[in-house]
Amino acid sequence: MSKKSSPISPITQLPPPGDALIERVDTRGVETPDVLAEQEGIELGEHDEPTPVGISRRASTLSSLRKPPLKIVQPFDFRVVTLIMPSAVFGLLARLGLDALATYPGQSIFPLAWVQAAGCFAMGGLLGLREPISEFYPELYIALTSAWSTKTTPGGYSRIWIYDIMDGLTRLLFTLAISLASLSFGFKITTETAPALRRMIRKNKGPPSQLIHIMISAISVLIYALTIPMYFVLSPSFRIKATAALLFSFPGAFLRYYLSVRLNKLHTTIPPGTLVANTLGCFLLAAFHVLERSSSGRISGTSCVMLVGLSDGFCGCLTTVSTYAAELRTLPRWKAWRYGLLSIVLGQIAMVLVVGSAEWSGAVHESRTCT
């Protein structure tokens, strides 16, 4: 007598982020479920009945393979690339604004925690709305899930080394906990509204017309182009706070998207695109951190602005916690542990090699700041 299967928790059916949606799409289009199943080592036809929670990860993967593609989207379609521009700009502005709002005397947690929680909540919400958004405007879904990002920041304090270790562990564990919890929370909330949104889209006669696509692409390019005159027209005090970072937002976001498209399809259990993007971002952040605090002399105001802009804009949009958290939730358990630990270790190695070697050689002074 067979036992009645328990329902699957919604979060176990978490779909992949937009980068992973593109993984199935190359210049030839979308691969078939049979090909994808063969890559995953899954035989189609297994577990047709409702699946117990204990094997829900495998079943959810199988279920996602059986779903037909919503629409064929080429990786570097002009509409996708242009939509990444405003997504990167507004995502960066939201991150900088939230970081500034959470920075105040006597703060209980580090400000970046709010940014990471908000980013993962937004990512979870988008994953919950994946099907209705992709049915209406798949390029928009890819751009939104590929452009939101968070940034890690190397810290420098004059204190006993054991306190540095404890502070690092606190930030690491809290970041992982709040990121995964926010992702699940966002996903749970939006899955309740997805059916209503799908009905509304179908009632409004589906995707926008070609003319609307062209207009949206033109507006997207214009939004990013406006960051150039904003840098010169607005007060110089805004350059180090935001306008310099906006200049580098799209290049950072596009590089991460490019790495995801080109590299993630090379490995099915570890997303090498996200791994390379985060590791490279940590390396560059460490390098800019060292240059800002060089012991050879105080750098010029323009160089200072560019370094901060590259750190907040380029590296901030290149690195991502939200996509990292989403990938951890979609991978099988032991593979998620392997990927999660590998990403953390590589990031720490990059930081130690650059910042550690510079401090040990006396090339930096942590008391100097680039402001």
LOPA-56738 format. One record per residue (C-alpha): residue number from 0; x, y, z; residue in one letter. Coordinates in nm, 2 decimals, m for minus. Example, Ala and Ser with C-alpha at 12.3 -4.5 7.8 and 13.67 -1.06 7.14 Angstrom:
LOPA-56738
+-----+--------+--------+--------+---+
:   k :   east :  north :     up : r :
+-----+--------+--------+--------+---+
:   0 :   1.23 :  m0.45 :   0.78 : A :
:   1 :   1.37 :  m0.11 :   0.71 : S :
+-----+--------+--------+--------+---+
end
This chain:
LOPA-56738
+-----+--------+--------+--------+---+
:   k :   east :  north :     up : r :
+-----+--------+--------+--------+---+
:   0 :   0.00 :   0.00 :   0.00 : M :
:   1 :   0.16 :   0.32 :  m0.10 : S :
:   2 :   0.17 :   0.62 :   0.12 : K :
:   3 :   0.00 :   0.94 :   0.01 : K :
:   4 :   0.26 :   1.19 :  m0.10 : S :
:   5 :   0.29 :   1.53 :   0.07 : S :
:   6 :   0.27 :   1.84 :  m0.13 : P :
:   7 :   0.59 :   2.02 :  m0.24 : I :
:   8 :   0.68 :   2.34 :  m0.07 : S :
:   9 :   0.67 :   2.63 :  m0.32 : P :
:  10 :   1.03 :   2.73 :  m0.25 : I :
:  11 :   1.15 :   2.38 :  m0.35 : T :
:  12 :   1.02 :   2.46 :  m0.70 : Q :
:  13 :   1.22 :   2.78 :  m0.72 : L :
:  14 :   1.30 :   2.85 :  m1.08 : P :
:  15 :   1.64 :   2.97 :  m1.20 : P :
:  16 :   1.72 :   3.34 :  m1.24 : P :
:  17 :   1.72 :   3.51 :  m1.57 : G :
:  18 :   2.09 :   3.42 :  m1.63 : D :
:  19 :   2.00 :   3.06 :  m1.61 : A :
:  20 :   1.70 :   3.10 :  m1.84 : L :
:  21 :   1.95 :   3.22 :  m2.10 : I :
:  22 :   2.17 :   2.92 :  m2.03 : E :
:  23 :   1.93 :   2.72 :  m2.23 : R :
:  24 :   1.94 :   2.96 :  m2.52 : V :
:  25 :   2.23 :   3.00 :  m2.75 : D :
:  26 :   2.26 :   3.14 :  m3.10 : T :
:  27 :   2.06 :   2.84 :  m3.23 : R :
:  28 :   1.77 :   2.89 :  m2.99 : G :
:  29 :   1.62 :   2.68 :  m2.71 : V :
:  30 :   1.73 :   2.32 :  m2.65 : E :
:  31 :   1.46 :   2.06 :  m2.61 : T :
:  32 :   1.37 :   1.91 :  m2.27 : P :
:  33 :   1.51 :   1.57 :  m2.38 : D :
:  34 :   1.86 :   1.73 :  m2.44 : V :
:  35 :   1.84 :   1.91 :  m2.10 : L :
:  36 :   1.73 :   1.59 :  m1.93 : A :
:  37 :   2.02 :   1.40 :  m2.08 : E :
:  38 :   2.26 :   1.67 :  m1.95 : Q :
:  39 :   2.11 :   1.64 :  m1.60 : E :
:  40 :   2.12 :   1.26 :  m1.61 : G :
:  41 :   1.75 :   1.24 :  m1.56 : I :
:  42 :   1.52 :   0.99 :  m1.73 : E :
:  43 :   1.20 :   1.16 :  m1.84 : L :
:  44 :   0.89 :   0.97 :  m1.72 : G :
:  45 :   1.01 :   0.92 :  m1.36 : E :
:  46 :   0.82 :   1.05 :  m1.06 : H :
:  47 :   0.50 :   1.13 :  m1.25 : D :
:  48 :   0.30 :   1.12 :  m0.92 : E :
:  49 :   0.31 :   1.40 :  m0.66 : P :
:  50 :   0.66 :   1.39 :  m0.50 : T :
:  51 :   0.75 :   1.36 :  m0.13 : P :
:  52 :   0.96 :   1.64 :   0.01 : V :
:  53 :   1.26 :   1.42 :   0.04 : G :
:  54 :   1.31 :   1.40 :  m0.33 : I :
:  55 :   1.15 :   1.73 :  m0.42 : S :
:  56 :   1.47 :   1.88 :  m0.55 : R :
:  57 :   1.51 :   1.61 :  m0.82 : R :
:  58 :   1.14 :   1.62 :  m0.91 : A :
:  59 :   1.14 :   2.00 :  m0.94 : S :
:  60 :   1.43 :   1.98 :  m1.18 : T :
:  61 :   1.24 :   1.72 :  m1.38 : L :
:  62 :   0.93 :   1.93 :  m1.37 : S :
:  63 :   1.12 :   2.24 :  m1.50 : S :
:  64 :   1.26 :   2.03 :  m1.79 : L :
:  65 :   0.92 :   1.92 :  m1.90 : R :
:  66 :   0.79 :   2.28 :  m1.93 : K :
:  67 :   0.81 :   2.40 :  m2.29 : P :
:  68 :   1.01 :   2.72 :  m2.34 : P :
:  69 :   0.79 :   3.03 :  m2.30 : L :
:  70 :   0.97 :   3.21 :  m2.59 : K :
:  71 :   1.29 :   3.18 :  m2.78 : I :
:  72 :   1.52 :   3.47 :  m2.69 : V :
:  73 :   1.86 :   3.51 :  m2.83 : Q :
:  74 :   2.13 :   3.59 :  m2.56 : P :
:  75 :   2.25 :   3.92 :  m2.71 : F :
:  76 :   1.92 :   4.03 :  m2.86 : D :
:  77 :   1.92 :   4.41 :  m2.88 : F :
:  78 :   1.61 :   4.44 :  m2.66 : R :
:  79 :   1.78 :   4.24 :  m2.38 : V :
:  80 :   2.10 :   4.44 :  m2.39 : V :
:  81 :   1.92 :   4.77 :  m2.39 : T :
:  82 :   1.69 :   4.68 :  m2.11 : L :
:  83 :   2.00 :   4.59 :  m1.89 : I :
:  84 :   2.10 :   4.96 :  m1.91 : M :
:  85 :   1.81 :   5.11 :  m1.71 : P :
:  86 :   1.80 :   4.80 :  m1.49 : S :
:  87 :   2.16 :   4.86 :  m1.39 : A :
:  88 :   2.11 :   5.23 :  m1.34 : V :
:  89 :   1.80 :   5.21 :  m1.12 : F :
:  90 :   1.93 :   4.90 :  m0.94 : G :
:  91 :   2.25 :   5.09 :  m0.85 : L :
:  92 :   2.05 :   5.40 :  m0.74 : L :
:  93 :   1.83 :   5.18 :  m0.52 : A :
:  94 :   2.14 :   5.02 :  m0.37 : R :
:  95 :   2.32 :   5.34 :  m0.30 : L :
:  96 :   2.01 :   5.50 :  m0.16 : G :
:  97 :   1.93 :   5.22 :   0.07 : L :
:  98 :   2.30 :   5.20 :   0.18 : D :
:  99 :   2.29 :   5.57 :   0.27 : A :
: 100 :   1.96 :   5.54 :   0.45 : L :
: 101 :   2.09 :   5.25 :   0.66 : A :
: 102 :   2.42 :   5.43 :   0.75 : T :
: 103 :   2.37 :   5.63 :   1.08 : Y :
: 104 :   2.53 :   5.65 :   1.42 : P :
: 105 :   2.45 :   5.36 :   1.64 : G :
: 106 :   2.33 :   5.13 :   1.36 : Q :
: 107 :   2.26 :   4.77 :   1.48 : S :
: 108 :   2.37 :   4.59 :   1.16 : I :
: 109 :   2.60 :   4.68 :   0.88 : F :
: 110 :   2.42 :   4.89 :   0.61 : P :
: 111 :   2.50 :   4.65 :   0.33 : L :
: 112 :   2.28 :   4.39 :   0.50 : A :
: 113 :   1.97 :   4.60 :   0.40 : W :
: 114 :   2.09 :   4.61 :   0.05 : V :
: 115 :   2.15 :   4.24 :   0.02 : Q :
: 116 :   1.81 :   4.16 :   0.19 : A :
: 117 :   1.63 :   4.40 :  m0.05 : A :
: 118 :   1.81 :   4.26 :  m0.36 : G :
: 119 :   1.74 :   3.90 :  m0.27 : C :
: 120 :   1.38 :   3.98 :  m0.19 : F :
: 121 :   1.34 :   4.15 :  m0.53 : A :
: 122 :   1.51 :   3.85 :  m0.70 : M :
: 123 :   1.28 :   3.60 :  m0.52 : G :
: 124 :   0.98 :   3.81 :  m0.62 : G :
: 125 :   1.09 :   3.81 :  m0.98 : L :
: 126 :   1.15 :   3.43 :  m0.97 : L :
: 127 :   0.79 :   3.39 :  m0.84 : G :
: 128 :   0.67 :   3.59 :  m1.14 : L :
: 129 :   0.89 :   3.43 :  m1.39 : R :
: 130 :   0.62 :   3.27 :  m1.61 : E :
: 131 :   0.38 :   3.57 :  m1.63 : P :
: 132 :   0.66 :   3.82 :  m1.70 : I :
: 133 :   0.83 :   3.59 :  m1.95 : S :
: 134 :   0.50 :   3.53 :  m2.12 : E :
: 135 :   0.45 :   3.90 :  m2.16 : F :
: 136 :   0.80 :   4.03 :  m2.20 : Y :
: 137 :   1.08 :   3.77 :  m2.16 : P :
: 138 :   1.36 :   4.03 :  m2.24 : E :
: 139 :   1.24 :   4.23 :  m1.94 : L :
: 140 :   1.26 :   3.93 :  m1.70 : Y :
: 141 :   1.61 :   3.85 :  m1.82 : I :
: 142 :   1.73 :   4.21 :  m1.78 : A :
: 143 :   1.57 :   4.26 :  m1.43 : L :
: 144 :   1.72 :   3.94 :  m1.29 : T :
: 145 :   2.06 :   4.01 :  m1.45 : S :
: 146 :   2.11 :   4.37 :  m1.34 : A :
: 147 :   2.03 :   4.39 :  m0.97 : W :
: 148 :   2.34 :   4.34 :  m0.77 : S :
: 149 :   2.51 :   4.39 :  m0.43 : T :
: 150 :   2.86 :   4.47 :  m0.34 : K :
: 151 :   3.11 :   4.33 :  m0.09 : T :
: 152 :   3.34 :   4.58 :   0.08 : T :
: 153 :   3.68 :   4.51 :   0.22 : P :
: 154 :   3.71 :   4.66 :   0.57 : G :
: 155 :   4.00 :   4.80 :   0.75 : G :
: 156 :   4.02 :   4.85 :   1.13 : Y :
: 157 :   4.29 :   4.89 :   1.38 : S :
: 158 :   4.21 :   4.61 :   1.62 : R :
: 159 :   4.32 :   4.26 :   1.73 : I :
: 160 :   4.32 :   4.01 :   1.45 : W :
: 161 :   4.08 :   3.78 :   1.63 : I :
: 162 :   3.82 :   4.06 :   1.62 : Y :
: 163 :   3.87 :   4.09 :   1.25 : D :
: 164 :   3.79 :   3.71 :   1.21 : I :
: 165 :   3.48 :   3.73 :   1.43 : M :
: 166 :   3.36 :   4.04 :   1.24 : D :
: 167 :   3.42 :   3.86 :   0.91 : G :
: 168 :   3.23 :   3.55 :   1.02 : L :
: 169 :   2.95 :   3.76 :   1.16 : T :
: 170 :   2.90 :   3.94 :   0.83 : R :
: 171 :   2.94 :   3.62 :   0.62 : L :
: 172 :   2.69 :   3.42 :   0.82 : L :
: 173 :   2.44 :   3.70 :   0.86 : F :
: 174 :   2.46 :   3.78 :   0.49 : T :
: 175 :   2.39 :   3.42 :   0.39 : L :
: 176 :   2.10 :   3.39 :   0.63 : A :
: 177 :   1.93 :   3.72 :   0.54 : I :
: 178 :   1.99 :   3.66 :   0.17 : S :
: 179 :   1.84 :   3.31 :   0.16 : L :
: 180 :   1.55 :   3.41 :   0.39 : A :
: 181 :   1.47 :   3.72 :   0.18 : S :
: 182 :   1.48 :   3.52 :  m0.14 : L :
: 183 :   1.23 :   3.27 :  m0.01 : S :
: 184 :   1.01 :   3.54 :   0.13 : F :
: 185 :   1.00 :   3.73 :  m0.20 : G :
: 186 :   0.93 :   3.41 :  m0.39 : F :
: 187 :   0.65 :   3.31 :  m0.16 : K :
: 188 :   0.47 :   3.64 :  m0.18 : I :
: 189 :   0.48 :   3.68 :  m0.56 : T :
: 190 :   0.37 :   3.32 :  m0.63 : T :
: 191 :   0.04 :   3.41 :  m0.47 : E :
: 192 :  m0.01 :   3.69 :  m0.72 : T :
: 193 :   0.13 :   3.52 :  m1.03 : A :
: 194 :  m0.20 :   3.37 :  m1.15 : P :
: 195 :  m0.38 :   3.70 :  m1.13 : A :
: 196 :  m0.10 :   3.87 :  m1.32 : L :
: 197 :  m0.11 :   3.60 :  m1.59 : R :
: 198 :  m0.48 :   3.65 :  m1.63 : R :
: 199 :  m0.43 :   4.03 :  m1.66 : M :
: 200 :  m0.16 :   3.98 :  m1.93 : I :
: 201 :  m0.38 :   3.75 :  m2.14 : R :
: 202 :  m0.67 :   3.99 :  m2.10 : K :
: 203 :  m0.46 :   4.27 :  m2.24 : N :
: 204 :  m0.38 :   4.06 :  m2.56 : K :
: 205 :  m0.03 :   3.95 :  m2.47 : G :
: 206 :   0.31 :   4.10 :  m2.54 : P :
: 207 :   0.37 :   4.46 :  m2.66 : P :
: 208 :   0.39 :   4.54 :  m3.03 : S :
: 209 :   0.71 :   4.59 :  m3.23 : Q :
: 210 :   0.67 :   4.96 :  m3.21 : L :
: 211 :   0.65 :   4.95 :  m2.83 : I :
: 212 :   0.96 :   4.73 :  m2.82 : H :
: 213 :   1.15 :   5.00 :  m3.03 : I :
: 214 :   1.03 :   5.28 :  m2.81 : M :
: 215 :   1.13 :   5.09 :  m2.49 : I :
: 216 :   1.47 :   5.02 :  m2.63 : S :
: 217 :   1.52 :   5.38 :  m2.73 : A :
: 218 :   1.42 :   5.51 :  m2.38 : I :
: 219 :   1.65 :   5.25 :  m2.22 : S :
: 220 :   1.95 :   5.37 :  m2.42 : V :
: 221 :   1.86 :   5.73 :  m2.34 : L :
: 222 :   1.84 :   5.67 :  m1.96 : I :
: 223 :   2.19 :   5.53 :  m1.96 : Y :
: 224 :   2.32 :   5.80 :  m2.19 : A :
: 225 :   2.19 :   6.07 :  m1.95 : L :
: 226 :   2.44 :   5.95 :  m1.69 : T :
: 227 :   2.72 :   6.12 :  m1.89 : I :
: 228 :   2.58 :   6.48 :  m1.88 : P :
: 229 :   2.46 :   6.42 :  m1.52 : M :
: 230 :   2.82 :   6.36 :  m1.42 : Y :
: 231 :   2.92 :   6.71 :  m1.54 : F :
: 232 :   2.61 :   6.91 :  m1.48 : V :
: 233 :   2.52 :   6.81 :  m1.13 : L :
: 234 :   2.72 :   6.93 :  m0.83 : S :
: 235 :   3.08 :   6.78 :  m0.80 : P :
: 236 :   2.98 :   6.66 :  m0.45 : S :
: 237 :   2.74 :   6.41 :  m0.62 : F :
: 238 :   3.02 :   6.25 :  m0.83 : R :
: 239 :   3.17 :   6.05 :  m0.55 : I :
: 240 :   2.83 :   5.96 :  m0.41 : K :
: 241 :   2.65 :   5.85 :  m0.72 : A :
: 242 :   2.71 :   6.00 :  m1.07 : T :
: 243 :   3.06 :   5.85 :  m1.12 : A :
: 244 :   2.92 :   5.50 :  m1.02 : A :
: 245 :   2.63 :   5.54 :  m1.27 : L :
: 246 :   2.88 :   5.58 :  m1.56 : L :
: 247 :   3.02 :   5.23 :  m1.49 : F :
: 248 :   2.69 :   5.06 :  m1.39 : S :
: 249 :   2.60 :   4.92 :  m1.74 : F :
: 250 :   2.95 :   4.79 :  m1.82 : P :
: 251 :   2.96 :   4.60 :  m1.49 : G :
: 252 :   2.61 :   4.45 :  m1.53 : A :
: 253 :   2.67 :   4.36 :  m1.90 : F :
: 254 :   3.00 :   4.19 :  m1.81 : L :
: 255 :   2.83 :   3.97 :  m1.55 : R :
: 256 :   2.55 :   3.89 :  m1.80 : Y :
: 257 :   2.81 :   3.81 :  m2.07 : Y :
: 258 :   3.00 :   3.58 :  m1.83 : L :
: 259 :   2.68 :   3.40 :  m1.74 : S :
: 260 :   2.58 :   3.35 :  m2.10 : V :
: 261 :   2.91 :   3.22 :  m2.21 : R :
: 262 :   3.03 :   3.02 :  m1.91 : L :
: 263 :   2.72 :   2.89 :  m1.72 : N :
: 264 :   2.64 :   2.64 :  m2.00 : K :
: 265 :   2.99 :   2.49 :  m1.96 : L :
: 266 :   2.90 :   2.33 :  m1.63 : H :
: 267 :   2.57 :   2.20 :  m1.50 : T :
: 268 :   2.63 :   2.18 :  m1.13 : T :
: 269 :   2.85 :   2.49 :  m1.07 : I :
: 270 :   2.75 :   2.82 :  m1.24 : P :
: 271 :   3.10 :   2.93 :  m1.36 : P :
: 272 :   2.97 :   3.26 :  m1.49 : G :
: 273 :   2.85 :   3.39 :  m1.16 : T :
: 274 :   3.16 :   3.23 :  m0.99 : L :
: 275 :   3.40 :   3.41 :  m1.22 : V :
: 276 :   3.20 :   3.74 :  m1.19 : A :
: 277 :   3.21 :   3.74 :  m0.81 : N :
: 278 :   3.57 :   3.63 :  m0.79 : T :
: 279 :   3.68 :   3.89 :  m1.04 : L :
: 280 :   3.47 :   4.15 :  m0.86 : G :
: 281 :   3.64 :   4.08 :  m0.53 : C :
: 282 :   3.98 :   4.10 :  m0.69 : F :
: 283 :   3.90 :   4.44 :  m0.85 : L :
: 284 :   3.74 :   4.57 :  m0.53 : L :
: 285 :   4.05 :   4.48 :  m0.34 : A :
: 286 :   4.27 :   4.65 :  m0.60 : A :
: 287 :   4.07 :   4.97 :  m0.59 : F :
: 288 :   4.07 :   4.96 :  m0.21 : H :
: 289 :   4.45 :   4.94 :  m0.21 : V :
: 290 :   4.48 :   5.22 :  m0.47 : L :
: 291 :   4.25 :   5.45 :  m0.26 : E :
: 292 :   4.48 :   5.40 :   0.04 : R :
: 293 :   4.82 :   5.41 :  m0.13 : S :
: 294 :   5.11 :   5.51 :   0.10 : S :
: 295 :   5.29 :   5.67 :  m0.19 : S :
: 296 :   5.08 :   5.99 :  m0.15 : G :
: 297 :   4.73 :   6.12 :  m0.16 : R :
: 298 :   4.57 :   6.07 :  m0.50 : I :
: 299 :   4.40 :   6.35 :  m0.70 : S :
: 300 :   4.03 :   6.43 :  m0.66 : G :
: 301 :   3.94 :   6.31 :  m1.01 : T :
: 302 :   4.13 :   5.98 :  m0.96 : S :
: 303 :   3.96 :   5.94 :  m0.62 : C :
: 304 :   3.61 :   5.99 :  m0.79 : V :
: 305 :   3.69 :   5.74 :  m1.06 : M :
: 306 :   3.81 :   5.47 :  m0.81 : L :
: 307 :   3.50 :   5.51 :  m0.60 : V :
: 308 :   3.29 :   5.50 :  m0.92 : G :
: 309 :   3.46 :   5.18 :  m1.04 : L :
: 310 :   3.41 :   5.02 :  m0.69 : S :
: 311 :   3.04 :   5.12 :  m0.65 : D :
: 312 :   2.94 :   5.11 :  m1.01 : G :
: 313 :   3.14 :   4.86 :  m1.21 : F :
: 314 :   3.22 :   4.62 :  m0.93 : C :
: 315 :   2.89 :   4.67 :  m0.76 : G :
: 316 :   2.70 :   4.57 :  m1.07 : C :
: 317 :   2.95 :   4.29 :  m1.16 : L :
: 318 :   2.92 :   4.11 :  m0.83 : T :
: 319 :   2.59 :   3.97 :  m0.71 : T :
: 320 :   2.46 :   3.81 :  m0.39 : V :
: 321 :   2.10 :   3.78 :  m0.51 : S :
: 322 :   2.19 :   3.55 :  m0.81 : T :
: 323 :   2.43 :   3.36 :  m0.59 : Y :
: 324 :   2.15 :   3.29 :  m0.34 : A :
: 325 :   1.91 :   3.19 :  m0.61 : A :
: 326 :   2.16 :   2.95 :  m0.76 : E :
: 327 :   2.22 :   2.80 :  m0.41 : L :
: 328 :   1.85 :   2.73 :  m0.38 : R :
: 329 :   1.81 :   2.57 :  m0.72 : T :
: 330 :   2.11 :   2.33 :  m0.69 : L :
: 331 :   2.10 :   1.99 :  m0.52 : P :
: 332 :   2.20 :   2.01 :  m0.16 : R :
: 333 :   2.56 :   1.88 :  m0.17 : W :
: 334 :   2.63 :   2.06 :  m0.50 : K :
: 335 :   2.49 :   2.38 :  m0.34 : A :
: 336 :   2.73 :   2.34 :  m0.05 : W :
: 337 :   3.02 :   2.28 :  m0.28 : R :
: 338 :   2.94 :   2.58 :  m0.50 : Y :
: 339 :   2.87 :   2.81 :  m0.20 : G :
: 340 :   3.20 :   2.73 :  m0.02 : L :
: 341 :   3.40 :   2.75 :  m0.34 : L :
: 342 :   3.26 :   3.10 :  m0.42 : S :
: 343 :   3.34 :   3.22 :  m0.06 : I :
: 344 :   3.69 :   3.07 :  m0.06 : V :
: 345 :   3.79 :   3.21 :  m0.40 : L :
: 346 :   3.66 :   3.56 :  m0.30 : G :
: 347 :   3.86 :   3.55 :   0.02 : Q :
: 348 :   4.17 :   3.44 :  m0.16 : I :
: 349 :   4.14 :   3.72 :  m0.40 : A :
: 350 :   4.10 :   3.97 :  m0.12 : M :
: 351 :   4.39 :   3.83 :   0.08 : V :
: 352 :   4.63 :   3.82 :  m0.22 : L :
: 353 :   4.57 :   4.19 :  m0.30 : V :
: 354 :   4.49 :   4.37 :   0.03 : V :
: 355 :   4.69 :   4.14 :   0.25 : G :
: 356 :   5.01 :   4.16 :   0.04 : S :
: 357 :   4.97 :   4.54 :   0.01 : A :
: 358 :   4.93 :   4.58 :   0.39 : E :
: 359 :   5.21 :   4.34 :   0.48 : W :
: 360 :   5.45 :   4.53 :   0.25 : S :
: 361 :   5.34 :   4.87 :   0.39 : G :
: 362 :   5.20 :   4.99 :   0.06 : A :
: 363 :   4.87 :   5.11 :   0.21 : V :
: 364 :   4.75 :   5.31 :   0.51 : H :
: 365 :   4.40 :   5.22 :   0.63 : E :
: 366 :   4.36 :   5.56 :   0.79 : S :
: 367 :   4.36 :   5.72 :   0.45 : R :
: 368 :   4.03 :   5.74 :   0.28 : T :
: 369 :   3.93 :   5.85 :  m0.07 : C :
: 370 :   3.67 :   6.11 :  m0.02 : T :
+-----+--------+--------+--------+---+
end
